[in-house]
Amino acid sequence: MTDPGAARSDRASATGSEAGSDRASVTGSDPASEAGSAPASVTGSDPASDARAEARAVTGRDSRPVTTRDRIVRWIGLAGALLLAIAGFLGGALPDETTIRVWDSDDGPLTVVLWLAGTAAMVGAWWALRDGAPSARWAYRTAGLWALPLLSTAPLGSRDVYSYACQGWVYADGADPYAIGVAAAGCPWLDAVAPVWRDTPAPYGPFFVLLAALAVLLGGGLVGTVALLRLLAVAGLLVAALCLPGLARAAGVPARRATWLLLASPLVGVHLVAGAHNDAVMLGLLLPGLLLLVRRPDRPATTPGQLPSGRTAAPRWLRSGRTAPSGLPSGRTASGQLPSGRFAALAAARLLVAGALLGLAVSVKATAVVVLPFAALLAVRGRPTLPSLSRDGGLLAVGVVGALVLTSLLSGLGLGWIGGLGSSGDTVQWTSPPTAVGMVVDYAGELAGRHLGAVPVARVVGLVLLAGFLVLLWWRTWSALRTVDPAESMSVTDPTRTLDSAEPSRALDSAEPSRALDSAEPRHALHSVEPTGTPGGVGWPSGPPAAERRSRPTLLGAGVALAATVILAPVFHPWYVTWPLAVLAVAATRTCWFVLPSALAAFLTLPDGTNLARLVKAPGAVAMTLLLVGLVIWALPRLHRIRFD
């Protein structure tokens, strides 16, 4: 996991990825003690300044100079965040305002104007740099600057945080939140909960119910509980933010773009930061689990003279040509690698931890389950086969199931939370395409004097289509991974090139020992960099490295699976868009197809949680249905050529 604040400007990345401060030289010394040092050549010399100068000369950084336009964008976005914060103080989701629409209050017109202006400013600023901020550090700082006003205002965009508080109170009071609604349980903060959620059981997993109950016990009241729930959401978002550079590097995507697309999104600021939605907690568990999988080292190399696979660097004594020391640390062999038995144990432990994180993500929001089949593909090292998938994916599944069982047992709620998942579909809004189709059919039936009740049927059809699409998407990803040769290495014959590798664990098989090896991040293939050619001076002699061609399709498949889940689910809320946005930001090369819908979704709510879709039910349902029909007509002839990248 890369520390965003420690990114160094003297590090160039051949894939356009953001530099990290924890650089491990090929000497094998502790990265913590040699952070930022220049790469040492494999011959034993250590020309630090010369190597850095050469890297600057021949590589393209994943950064660019900050321009006046960038500064203007930063301040426009901050102005938008301030306007949203003011709108929140005037007419946000305050506890005692559940029966008054924002436009009916004394400051209603001003609140709506400020809200729309602030949203437009933030969306415009985000859109302006959709191809990437000047650097990942700049993106982190800007997103943090925009988040400050939103942290200090009332909850925005929905009243769900009060539902979290009441569900936590129900559990802390000894009742089962999956068997009883917050109204029947007698929650003291019932007036703050949106009426539609007062009589429904909790639709969240037991891990989040435990966290909500802990917030209730520590908060001491509604204000304290909401503050702790917001702090929990921000913590989840920070963890997710720390994972973005590593995931982006694994997929060959610029970290400066990935960090900007997620963290600077108005949906994140309004709904995850100010609104304190538990989607942030889910992402804070999901992304670390995926990062552990993409950075899992391959098995140790056995070829003499190779840099051992799974090692961050060769031992210093081996690199300098000295004889082996009498006592090798940590049980390593003379080649510097771990014994195969110990390596297998560490690899298994890594899979179990990754599975546990993914299981906890599912135990917050069950929709994270669609990522698990793709995570199983990430767990496989080398060319995927049924035996390797059963072995590595099985270990991952043990971690997932273990986390789900443990949280269910610790909460004492058993599997009752599975039955509560259906309560999330109680609202009927045209923003869900299957629901919109059902609404249009019902409207047509009413014109004919019949009540058809098509919405439940359309939702079931949508779920069936989703299941079929996910199976086809997984099979396509599996087939793509089987075409990647795991033993493929990239031989670079140009002596002027510098090897910029974020994957020191891959074997170095080169006839030119004088080339520099820049190693910092596990599980990334060797890259060759040319002074000219592709934009930014970055290119590969024969296409992307094999490691990237394994990670990127799988992450992309997971992101598309989340996007399909959002589209075909029975209900849609704007903050749902953050699920696929977080994964697609680190995996997709083309962004307009998911950035544009994300920008439009930011305008769907008002500060008090009013969903604008409710105001235009019939027109909205007809428009969504026509849009869906148009997309189907356009896509069918091109189905075999459609690429989600």
C-alpha positions in Angstrom: 0.0 0.0 0.0 1.5 3.3 -1.1 1.5 6.3 1.1 0.1 9.1 -1.1 1.9 11.8 0.9 5.3 10.2 0.3 5.3 10.3 -3.5 8.6 11.5 -4.7 9.1 13.7 -7.8 12.4 12.1 -8.7 10.8 8.8 -9.6 9.7 8.1 -13.2 7.3 5.3 -14.0 7.3 3.5 -17.4 3.6 2.8 -17.2 2.6 6.3 -16.2 1.9 5.2 -12.7 2.5 7.4 -9.6 5.8 7.2 -7.8 6.0 6.0 -4.3 8.5 6.8 -1.7 9.2 3.2 -0.6 11.8 2.2 -3.2 13.8 -0.9 -2.6 17.1 -1.2 -4.4 18.4 -4.5 -5.9 20.7 -4.8 -3.0 17.9 -6.2 -0.9 18.3 -3.8 1.9 15.3 -2.7 4.0 13.1 -0.3 1.9 12.3 1.7 4.9 16.0 2.6 5.4 16.6 3.3 1.8 13.4 4.9 0.7 13.9 7.2 -2.2 17.3 5.9 -3.1 18.3 5.4 -6.7 18.2 2.0 -8.2 21.5 0.1 -8.0 22.7 -1.9 -11.0 22.9 -5.6 -10.7 26.7 -5.5 -11.1 27.2 -4.2 -7.6 27.8 -0.5 -8.3 25.5 2.1 -6.8 25.6 5.2 -8.9 22.7 6.9 -7.2 22.8 10.3 -8.7 23.7 9.0 -12.2 20.8 6.5 -12.1 18.3 9.2 -11.1 19.6 11.5 -13.8 19.3 8.8 -16.4 15.8 8.0 -15.3 14.8 11.6 -15.7 16.3 11.8 -19.1 14.7 8.7 -20.6 11.5 8.1 -18.7 8.2 9.9 -18.5 6.9 10.7 -15.1 3.4 10.0 -14.0 3.1 13.7 -13.4 3.0 17.0 -15.3 3.6 20.6 -14.3 0.8 22.3 -12.5 -0.8 24.8 -14.8 -3.0 27.9 -14.2 -5.9 25.9 -15.4 -5.3 23.3 -12.7 -5.2 26.0 -10.0 -8.5 27.5 -11.3 -10.1 24.0 -11.3 -9.0 23.5 -7.7 -10.5 26.7 -6.5 -13.7 26.3 -8.5 -14.2 22.9 -6.9 -13.5 24.3 -3.4 -16.0 27.1 -4.1 -18.6 24.4 -5.1 -17.9 22.5 -1.9 -18.4 25.7 0.2 -21.7 26.3 -1.5 -22.8 22.8 -0.8 -21.8 23.2 2.9 -23.8 26.4 3.2 -26.8 24.7 1.6 -26.4 21.9 4.1 -26.5 24.4 7.0 -29.7 26.0 5.5 -31.6 22.9 4.4 -29.6 19.7 4.8 -30.7 16.4 6.2 -31.3 17.8 9.7 -32.9 15.5 12.3 -36.1 17.5 12.8 -36.9 18.3 9.1 -38.3 15.0 7.8 -41.8 16.4 7.0 -40.8 19.6 5.3 -39.5 19.7 1.8 -36.4 21.9 1.3 -38.2 24.2 -1.0 -41.0 24.8 1.5 -38.7 26.1 4.2 -38.0 29.8 4.8 -34.6 29.6 3.0 -35.9 27.0 0.4 -35.2 28.9 -2.8 -31.8 30.1 -1.7 -30.9 26.6 -0.5 -31.8 25.0 -3.9 -29.9 27.6 -5.8 -26.8 27.2 -3.7 -27.0 23.4 -4.0 -27.4 23.4 -7.7 -24.6 25.9 -8.2 -22.3 24.1 -5.9 -23.0 20.7 -7.5 -22.4 22.2 -11.0 -19.1 23.7 -9.8 -17.8 20.5 -8.3 -19.0 18.4 -11.3 -17.4 20.8 -13.7 -14.1 20.9 -11.9 -14.0 17.1 -11.6 -14.9 16.7 -15.3 -12.2 19.2 -16.4 -9.4 16.9 -15.1 -11.0 13.6 -15.9 -7.8 12.7 -17.9 -5.7 13.0 -14.7 -4.6 15.6 -12.2 -1.0 16.9 -12.4 0.1 14.2 -9.9 -1.5 11.8 -7.5 -0.2 14.0 -4.6 -2.0 17.0 -6.1 -5.2 15.0 -6.4 -5.0 13.9 -2.8 -4.5 17.4 -1.6 -7.2 18.8 -3.7 -9.8 16.1 -2.8 -8.9 16.7 0.9 -9.3 20.4 0.5 -12.8 19.9 -1.1 -13.8 17.5 1.7 -13.1 19.9 4.6 -16.3 22.1 4.2 -18.4 18.9 3.6 -17.1 17.4 6.9 -18.4 20.4 8.9 -21.9 20.6 7.5 -25.1 18.6 8.1 -25.6 15.2 6.4 -26.3 15.8 2.7 -28.1 13.9 0.0 -30.0 11.4 2.2 -31.1 10.6 5.7 -29.6 7.1 5.7 -27.1 7.9 8.4 -30.0 8.3 10.9 -31.2 4.8 9.8 -27.8 3.5 10.6 -27.9 5.1 14.0 -31.4 3.6 14.8 -30.4 0.1 13.5 -27.3 0.3 15.7 -29.5 1.4 18.6 -31.9 -1.5 18.0 -29.1 -4.0 18.2 -27.5 -2.3 21.2 -30.8 -2.5 22.9 -30.9 -6.2 22.5 -33.4 -6.6 19.6 -32.8 -8.1 16.2 -32.6 -5.3 13.5 -33.3 -8.0 10.8 -36.6 -9.0 12.4 -38.1 -5.6 13.4 -38.2 -2.1 12.1 -36.8 0.8 14.0 -40.3 2.2 14.6 -41.5 -0.9 16.3 -38.3 -1.2 18.3 -38.9 2.3 19.7 -35.7 4.0 18.5 -35.5 7.4 20.3 -34.3 9.1 17.1 -37.2 7.8 14.9 -38.2 11.3 13.8 -34.9 11.7 12.1 -35.3 8.6 10.0 -36.9 8.9 6.5 -40.5 7.5 6.7 -39.9 4.9 4.0 -37.2 3.2 6.2 -39.0 3.3 9.6 -40.8 -0.1 9.2 -38.2 -2.1 7.3 -35.5 -4.3 8.7 -31.8 -3.5 8.3 -30.6 -4.4 4.7 -26.9 -4.4 5.8 -24.6 -7.2 6.9 -23.8 -8.0 10.5 -20.3 -6.4 10.5 -21.8 -3.0 9.8 -24.6 -3.6 12.4 -21.8 -4.2 14.9 -20.0 -1.0 13.9 -23.2 1.0 14.1 -24.0 -0.4 17.5 -20.5 0.5 18.6 -21.0 4.1 17.3 -24.2 4.3 19.4 -22.5 3.1 22.6 -19.6 5.5 22.2 -21.6 8.4 20.7 -23.9 8.9 23.7 -26.6 10.5 21.6 -27.7 11.1 18.0 -25.1 13.9 17.3 -22.3 11.8 18.7 -23.4 8.7 16.9 -23.7 10.5 13.5 -20.3 12.0 14.0 -18.7 8.6 14.7 -20.5 7.1 11.7 -19.1 9.9 9.5 -15.7 9.3 11.0 -16.0 5.6 10.1 -17.0 6.5 6.6 -14.0 8.8 6.2 -11.7 6.1 7.6 -13.0 3.7 5.0 -12.5 6.2 2.3 -8.9 7.0 3.4 -8.0 3.3 3.3 -9.5 3.0 -0.2 -7.5 6.1 -1.2 -4.2 4.5 0.0 -4.9 1.5 -2.2 -5.5 3.4 -5.5 -1.8 3.9 -6.6 -0.9 0.2 -6.1 -4.0 -1.0 -7.9 -3.5 1.5 -10.7 0.1 0.4 -11.2 -0.9 -3.2 -11.4 -3.3 -2.4 -14.2 -1.0 0.0 -16.0 -3.2 3.0 -15.3 -1.9 6.4 -14.2 -2.3 6.8 -10.5 -2.8 10.5 -10.9 -5.9 9.8 -12.9 -7.2 7.0 -10.7 -7.0 9.1 -7.5 -8.7 12.0 -9.2 -11.6 10.1 -10.6 -12.5 8.6 -7.3 -11.5 11.0 -4.6 -12.5 14.2 -6.4 -15.9 12.9 -7.5 -18.8 15.0 -6.1 -20.6 11.7 -5.3 -17.8 10.8 -2.9 -17.7 14.2 -1.2 -21.5 14.6 -0.9 -22.6 11.1 -0.2 -19.6 9.3 1.3 -18.1 12.1 3.3 -21.0 14.4 4.2 -23.7 11.7 3.9 -21.6 9.1 5.8 -22.8 6.3 3.7 -21.5 2.8 4.6 -20.5 2.3 1.0 -17.2 4.0 2.0 -16.7 1.3 4.6 -17.3 -1.4 2.0 -14.8 0.2 -0.4 -12.3 0.5 2.5 -12.4 -3.3 2.8 -12.9 -4.2 -0.9 -9.9 -2.3 -2.3 -7.3 -3.6 0.2 -8.5 -7.1 -0.5 -7.9 -6.6 -4.2 -4.6 -4.9 -3.6 -3.3 -7.9 -1.6 -4.2 -10.1 -4.6 -2.6 -8.1 -7.3 0.5 -7.6 -5.3 0.8 -11.3 -4.2 4.3 -12.5 -5.4 4.8 -15.4 -7.7 6.4 -18.6 -6.7 10.2 -18.6 -6.1 12.4 -18.8 -9.1 14.6 -21.8 -9.5 16.8 -20.8 -12.4 20.4 -20.1 -11.2 21.4 -16.5 -11.5 17.8 -15.2 -11.6 16.5 -12.7 -9.2 14.3 -14.9 -7.0 10.6 -14.4 -7.7 8.7 -13.2 -4.7 11.8 -11.3 -3.5 11.9 -7.5 -3.3 15.6 -7.6 -4.2 18.6 -9.8 -4.3 20.8 -9.9 -1.2 23.5 -7.4 -1.1 26.2 -10.0 -0.6 24.9 -11.9 -3.7 24.7 -8.7 -5.8 28.3 -7.7 -4.9 29.7 -11.1 -5.7 30.9 -11.9 -2.1 30.6 -15.3 -0.6 27.5 -16.2 1.3 27.5 -15.2 5.0 27.7 -18.0 7.6 24.2 -17.3 9.0 21.4 -16.4 6.5 18.6 -14.3 8.1 15.0 -15.3 8.2 15.7 -18.9 7.1 16.5 -17.9 3.5 18.5 -20.0 1.1 21.9 -19.1 -0.4 20.1 -17.6 -3.4 18.3 -15.2 -1.1 14.9 -16.7 -1.6 12.5 -18.2 0.9 12.3 -22.0 1.2 9.4 -23.3 -0.9 7.5 -24.5 2.2 7.7 -21.1 4.0 6.8 -19.3 0.8 3.7 -21.4 0.3 2.6 -20.7 3.9 3.0 -17.0 3.4 1.2 -17.0 0.1 -1.6 -19.0 1.7 -1.8 -16.5 4.6 -2.0 -13.6 2.1 -4.9 -15.3 0.3 -6.7 -15.9 3.6 -6.3 -12.3 4.7 -7.5 -11.0 1.3 -10.5 -13.3 1.5 -11.3 -12.1 5.0 -11.2 -8.4 3.9 -13.5 -9.3 0.9 -15.8 -11.2 3.3 -16.1 -8.2 5.6 -16.9 -6.0 2.6 -19.8 -8.4 1.8 -20.8 -8.3 5.5 -21.2 -4.5 5.1 -23.0 -4.5 1.8 -23.9 -7.8 0.1 -23.5 -6.3 -3.4 -19.7 -6.7 -3.0 -20.3 -10.4 -3.6 -20.2 -9.9 -7.4 -16.5 -9.1 -7.1 -15.6 -12.5 -5.5 -15.5 -14.5 -8.7 -13.0 -12.1 -10.2 -11.0 -12.0 -7.0 -10.7 -15.7 -7.3 -9.1 -15.2 -10.8 -6.7 -12.6 -9.3 -5.7 -15.2 -6.6 -4.4 -17.6 -9.3 -0.8 -17.3 -10.2 0.2 -18.2 -13.7 -2.1 -19.4 -16.4 -5.4 -20.2 -14.8 -6.6 -23.8 -14.8 -9.3 -25.5 -12.9 -6.8 -27.1 -10.4 -5.1 -23.8 -9.8 -8.4 -22.0 -9.5 -9.6 -24.6 -7.0 -6.4 -24.4 -5.0 -5.9 -20.6 -4.8 -9.5 -19.6 -5.2 -10.4 -22.2 -2.5 -8.1 -20.5 0.0 -9.6 -17.2 -0.8 -13.1 -18.6 -0.3 -12.1 -20.0 3.1 -11.1 -16.4 4.1 -14.4 -15.0 2.8 -16.6 -17.6 4.4 -14.6 -17.4 7.6 -15.2 -13.7 7.9 -18.9 -14.0 7.2 -19.4 -16.8 9.7 -17.3 -15.0 12.3 -19.3 -11.8 12.1 -22.6 -13.7 12.1 -21.6 -15.6 15.2 -20.1 -12.6 17.0 -23.3 -10.5 16.4 -25.5 -13.4 17.5 -27.8 -12.7 14.5 -26.9 -15.8 12.6 -28.0 -15.7 8.9 -31.0 -13.5 9.5 -29.3 -10.6 7.7 -29.7 -12.5 4.4 -33.5 -12.2 4.7 -33.2 -8.5 5.3 -31.5 -7.8 2.0 -34.9 -7.7 0.2 -36.0 -4.7 2.1 -33.7 -2.5 0.1 -36.1 -2.8 -2.9 -39.1 -1.2 -1.1 -38.8 2.0 -3.0 -40.0 2.3 -6.7 -38.1 4.8 -8.7 -37.4 5.0 -12.5 -33.7 5.5 -11.9 -33.5 1.7 -11.9 -33.8 0.6 -15.5 -35.8 -2.6 -14.8 -38.1 -0.7 -12.4 -38.6 2.0 -15.1 -39.7 -0.7 -17.7 -42.1 -2.2 -15.1 -43.5 1.3 -14.4 -44.1 2.0 -18.1 -45.9 -1.3 -18.5 -48.0 -0.5 -15.5 -48.8 2.9 -16.9 -49.8 1.3 -20.2 -52.0 -1.2 -18.3 -53.8 1.6 -16.4 -54.6 3.3 -19.7 -56.3 0.1 -20.7 -58.0 -0.2 -17.4 -56.0 -3.0 -16.0 -53.6 -3.3 -13.1 -50.7 -5.5 -14.3 -48.2 -5.2 -11.4 -45.3 -5.4 -13.8 -42.6 -3.8 -11.5 -41.9 -7.0 -9.5 -41.7 -9.1 -12.7 -39.4 -6.6 -14.4 -37.1 -6.6 -11.4 -36.9 -10.4 -11.4 -36.1 -10.3 -15.1 -33.4 -7.7 -14.4 -31.8 -9.9 -11.8 -31.9 -12.9 -14.2 -30.2 -10.8 -16.9 -27.7 -9.7 -14.3 -26.8 -13.2 -13.3 -26.4 -14.2 -17.0 -24.3 -11.2 -17.8 -22.0 -11.8 -14.8 -21.4 -15.5 -15.8 -20.6 -14.4 -19.4 -18.3 -11.6 -18.1 -16.4 -14.0 -15.9 -16.0 -16.5 -18.6 -14.7 -13.9 -21.0 -12.2 -12.7 -18.3 -11.2 -16.3 -17.7 -10.6 -16.9 -21.4 -8.6 -13.7 -21.7 -6.3 -14.7 -18.9 -5.7 -18.1 -20.4 -4.1 -16.5 -23.4 -1.4 -14.8 -21.2 1.8 -16.7 -21.0 2.8 -16.6 -17.3 6.4 -17.4 -18.2 6.6 -14.6 -20.7 9.5 -12.3 -20.0 10.4 -9.1 -21.8 13.8 -8.9 -23.2 15.1 -5.4 -23.8 18.2 -5.1 -26.0 18.5 -1.4 -26.1 21.3 -0.6 -23.6 20.1 3.0 -23.2 16.8 1.9 -21.7 16.1 1.8 -18.0 14.1 -0.9 -16.5 11.5 0.7 -14.3 9.8 -2.1 -12.5 7.2 -2.0 -9.8 7.6 -5.7 -9.6 10.9 -6.7 -8.1 9.4 -10.2 -7.5 9.6 -11.0 -11.2 12.7 -12.7 -12.5 15.4 -10.6 -14.1 16.6 -12.6 -17.1 18.8 -10.3 -19.0 22.1 -10.5 -20.8 22.9 -6.9 -19.9 23.7 -6.7 -16.2 24.6 -3.0 -16.4 21.0 -1.9 -16.8 19.4 -0.4 -13.8 16.5 -2.1 -12.0 14.1 0.3 -10.3 12.0 -1.8 -8.0 9.4 -0.6 -5.5 6.1 -2.3 -5.8 5.5 -6.0 -5.8 3.8 -7.8 -8.7 4.5 -5.6 -11.6 6.3 -6.6 -14.7 9.5 -5.2 -16.1 8.9 -2.2 -18.4 11.1 -0.8 -21.0 11.2 2.9 -21.6 12.0 4.7 -24.8 13.1 8.4 -25.0 10.7 8.8 -27.9 7.7 7.1 -29.3 4.5 6.8 -27.4 3.1 9.9 -25.6 5.1 10.6 -22.5 8.0 8.5 -23.8 6.6 5.3 -22.4 6.2 2.1 -24.3 6.8 -1.6 -24.4 8.7 -3.4 -27.1 6.1 -6.0 -27.6 2.9 -4.8 -25.8 2.1 -4.5 -22.1 3.9 -6.8 -19.6 2.3 -10.1 -18.8 1.6 -9.1 -15.1 -0.4 -6.2 -16.3 -2.2 -8.3 -18.8 -3.3 -10.5 -16.0 -4.3 -7.9 -13.5 -6.0 -5.3 -15.7 -8.7 -7.6 -17.3 -9.6 -9.0 -14.0 -9.9 -5.7 -12.2 -11.8 -4.4 -15.2 -14.2 -7.3 -15.1 -14.8 -6.6 -11.4 -15.6 -3.0 -12.1 -17.9 -3.8 -15.0 -19.6 -6.4 -12.8 -20.3 -3.7 -10.2 -21.5 -1.4 -12.9 -24.0 -4.0 -14.2 -25.2 -4.6 -10.6 -25.9 -0.9 -10.2 -27.8 -0.8 -13.6 -29.8 -3.9 -13.2 -30.6 -3.8 -9.5 -34.2 -3.2 -8.4 -33.3 0.2 -6.9 -30.7 2.8 -7.7 -29.3 5.6 -5.5 -26.6 8.0 -6.6 -24.0 6.8 -4.1 -24.2 3.3 -5.6 -22.2 4.7 -8.5 -19.2 4.9 -6.2 -18.9 1.1 -6.3 -17.9 0.7 -9.9 -16.2 4.1 -10.0 -13.7 2.9 -7.4 -12.6 -0.1 -9.4 -13.0 1.2 -12.9 -10.8 4.3 -12.0 -7.9 1.9 -11.5 -8.6 -0.4 -14.4 -10.2 1.3 -17.4 -8.2 3.1 -20.1 -11.2 4.9 -21.5 -13.3 6.8 -18.9 -16.1 8.8 -20.6 -18.5 5.8 -20.6 -18.6 5.7 -16.8 -17.5 9.3 -15.8 -20.4 10.9 -17.7 -23.2 8.9 -15.9 -21.4 9.5 -12.6 -21.5 13.3 -13.3 -25.2 13.2 -14.1 -26.0 11.1 -11.0 -24.6 14.0 -8.8 -27.7 16.1 -9.7 -30.3 13.5 -8.6 -30.7 14.6 -5.0 -31.2 17.8 -2.9 -29.4 18.5 0.3 -32.3 17.3 2.6 -32.3 13.9 0.8 -35.2 14.6 -1.6 -34.8 12.4 -4.6 -35.6 14.5 -7.7 -36.7 11.4 -9.5 -39.8 11.3 -7.4 -41.0 14.6 -8.9 -41.0 13.2 -12.5 -42.0 9.6 -12.1 -44.0 9.0 -15.3 -41.8 11.2 -17.6 -38.7 9.8 -16.0 -39.8 6.2 -16.5 -40.7 6.7 -20.1 -37.4 8.5 -20.8 -35.4 5.7 -19.1 -37.2 3.0 -21.0 -36.7 4.8 -24.3 -33.0 5.2 -23.5 -32.7 1.6 -22.6 -34.4 0.5 -25.8 -32.1 2.8 -27.8 -29.0 1.3 -26.2 -30.2 -2.2 -26.8 -30.8 -1.5 -30.5 -27.4 0.2 -30.8 -25.6 -2.5 -28.9 -27.0 -5.7 -30.4 -25.3 -5.5 -33.9 -22.0 -4.5 -32.2 -22.2 -7.0 -29.3 -19.1 -8.9 -30.4 -17.1 -5.7 -30.7 -18.1 -4.0 -27.5 -15.1 -3.5 -25.2 -15.3 -2.2 -21.6 -11.9 -0.6 -21.3 
